[in-house]
Amino acid sequence: MTEVELYGGPLDGQTVPVDTDDGDPDPWTAILTPGCAHPGGRSLYAPDPAGRWRWVQDVPWDAM
């Protein structure tokens, strides 16, 4: 596990632990947050080409 800072979205500036498995071709994390656009949904963050974990979108729970 690694602590990463989140950029953009409802959790901007917060740090969270993520599992940074080097073998994963599409790393991301989905976090339950009160600021999510979908009640009970998750805010999805993924690393950009520079390695910063940026907000991608909010996802409804049933779409996960």
Kinemage of the C-alpha trace (Angstrom):
@kinemage 1
@onewidth
@group {chain A} dominant
@subgroup {mainchain}
@vectorlist {calphas} color= white
{ca met a 1} P 0.000 0.000 0.000
{ca thr a 2} L 1.087 3.527 -0.784
{ca glu a 3} L -0.347 6.861 0.374
{ca val a 4} L -1.262 9.071 -2.596
{ca glu a 5} L -2.636 12.607 -2.797
{ca leu a 6} L -5.831 13.023 -4.803
{ca tyr a 7} L -6.285 15.837 -7.326
{ca gly a 8} L -9.634 17.225 -8.453
{ca gly a 9} L -13.111 15.944 -7.687
{ca pro a 10} L -14.707 15.851 -4.251
{ca leu a 11} L -11.589 14.560 -2.455
{ca asp a 12} L -9.086 17.086 -3.846
{ca gly a 13} L -6.036 17.401 -1.599
{ca gln a 14} L -6.803 14.381 0.580
{ca thr a 15} L -4.466 11.422 0.865
{ca val a 16} L -5.600 7.812 0.739
{ca pro a 17} L -3.870 4.413 0.756
{ca val a 18} L -3.934 2.611 -2.587
{ca asp a 19} L -2.616 -0.765 -3.658
{ca thr a 20} L -0.064 0.085 -6.332
{ca asp a 21} L 0.396 -3.304 -7.988
{ca asp a 22} L 3.018 -2.679 -10.675
{ca gly a 23} L 1.506 -5.408 -12.843
{ca asp a 24} L -1.908 -3.748 -13.141
{ca pro a 25} L -2.251 -2.160 -16.608
{ca asp a 26} L -5.219 -0.010 -15.513
{ca pro a 27} L -4.816 1.075 -11.863
{ca trp a 28} L -7.590 3.043 -10.182
{ca thr a 29} L -9.422 3.402 -6.901
{ca ala a 30} L -13.112 4.069 -6.243
{ca ile a 31} L -13.853 5.820 -2.958
{ca leu a 32} L -17.173 6.285 -1.157
{ca thr a 33} L -17.576 10.003 -0.542
{ca pro a 34} L -20.423 12.316 0.481
{ca gly a 35} L -19.443 14.594 -2.441
{ca cys a 36} L -20.188 11.939 -5.054
{ca ala a 37} L -22.763 12.938 -7.684
{ca his a 38} L -24.566 9.603 -7.146
{ca pro a 39} L -25.906 8.815 -3.654
{ca gly a 40} L -24.133 5.671 -2.460
{ca gly a 41} L -21.792 5.801 -5.444
{ca arg a 42} L -18.026 6.200 -5.612
{ca ser a 43} L -15.580 8.809 -6.875
{ca leu a 44} L -13.085 7.202 -9.222
{ca tyr a 45} L -9.421 8.280 -9.216
{ca ala a 46} L -6.603 7.005 -11.439
{ca pro a 47} L -2.990 8.014 -12.030
{ca asp a 48} L -2.327 10.383 -14.927
{ca pro a 49} L 0.793 10.045 -17.136
{ca ala a 50} L 2.782 12.076 -14.574
{ca gly a 51} L 1.736 9.709 -11.758
{ca arg a 52} L -0.722 12.077 -10.009
{ca trp a 53} L -3.939 10.428 -8.894
{ca arg a 54} L -6.668 12.520 -10.566
{ca trp a 55} L -10.440 12.409 -10.351
{ca val a 56} L -11.914 10.660 -13.403
{ca gln a 57} L -15.653 10.533 -12.698
{ca asp a 58} L -18.332 9.667 -10.183
{ca val a 59} L -19.830 6.209 -10.609
{ca pro a 60} L -23.217 4.934 -9.370
{ca trp a 61} L -22.948 1.923 -7.051
{ca asp a 62} L -24.800 -0.380 -9.485
{ca ala a 63} L -22.323 0.433 -12.283
{ca met a 64} L -19.304 -0.840 -10.342
